[in-house]
């Protein structure tokens, strides 16, 4: 999972985030962060190998990453659907996520899945014990009623 996160993060963030954040996102940092986030992580597997993962905290879909060889398949869609279900099951009617403003590929994916660009904001990424503000777009999705409400 750490390797998928590391590679995907660099693919989507290189040139789109402050250099100071890139500097602290070392290989070791992804390994540590992955281990710390097991409780709020859902993984997708293909042939018993992790193909991607999603992390959800409260009403925020914090991380969505798919291994390069599984991009363009249904893995990302399945993970995002799972994240939406987790947010709804926690009692939230709306989910949100942050997308680095320059990550056009991710933004197109979310929009195709019914997410709406709610505008710009600075996301406070935690790095080396302090926040680093990252220019992002806040995407939201109304989840509506679920079977838990019926």
KAJOGI-V786055 format. One line per field, one symbol per residue. ss: DSSP state (~ for helix, > for strand, _ for the rest). phi: phi as a letter, one per 40 degrees, with the letter a starting at -180 (. if undefined). burial: b if it has 9 or more other C-alpha atoms within 8 Angstrom, else e. A space follows every 10 residues. Layout:
BEGIN
ss = ???
phi = ???
burial = ???
END
This chain:
BEGIN
ss = _~~~~~~~~~ ~~~_____~~ ~~~~__~~~~ ~~~~~~_~~~ >>>>>>__>> >>>>>>>__> >>>>>>_~~~ ____~~~~~~ ~~~~~~~~~_ ___>>>>>>> ___~~~~~~~ ~~___>>>>> >>>>>>>__> >>>>>>>>>> >>____~~~_
phi = .ccccdcccc dcbdgbbddc cdccccdccc ccccccbdcb bbbbbbfgbc biabbbbgcb ccbbbbddcb cgcccccccc cccccccccc gccbbaabbd dcccccccdc cccgcbcchc acccccafga cbcbcbbcbb accgcbcccc
burial = ebebbbbbbe ebbbebbeee bbebbeeebb bebbeebeee bbbbbeeeeb bbbbbbeebb bbebbbbeeb beeebbebbb ebbbebbbee ebbbbbbbbb bebeebbeeb beeebbbeeb eebeeebeee ebebbbbbbb bebeeeeeee
END
